[in-house]
Amino acid sequence: MGYIKEIRKYVGHSPIMATSIMCIIYDKERGILFEKSVDFGVWCVPGGALEIGESLEEGLKREVKEETSLEIFNPKLFDVRSNIHIVYPNKDEVYYTEVIYEVNEYKGNLKPDAESIELKWFKVDELPDNISPIQIEIINRFINTLK
């Protein structure tokens, strides 16, 4: 999060706009991969803000690798949403344009980073109760495409 960290030096906690990418990693046997976030303590799918000069897919691959240690292949665009408003626990405020991908090809061993408390696969009919309120609608829409 180098770019946003740099911007925060100038704007403090004031609202900023950013582009983020989100990755629904799905495995027919395991389900959907979630991470429990350090920021909010809720389950969410991997993702984060783009850095300067990154393409959407470069940012997606970087964020997934950082947060899960997985290498992903052939991401497929699922949706684009705008005006996703988040106020972080430290009072930083962001309005995201969010680009959501789905991925079912990956390799590597799961290992959480400093942004994650835990990584866990959840079957689509056994999702955790505390999924990020910002992500629950898009996760449910994705699950509906599987039926």
Secondary structure by P-SEA (a helix, b strand, c coil): caaaaaaaaccccccccbbbbbbbcccccccbbbbbcccccccccccccccccccaaaaaaaaaaaccccccccccccccccccccccccccccccbbbbbbbcccbbbbbbcccccccccccccccccccccccaaaaaaaaaaac
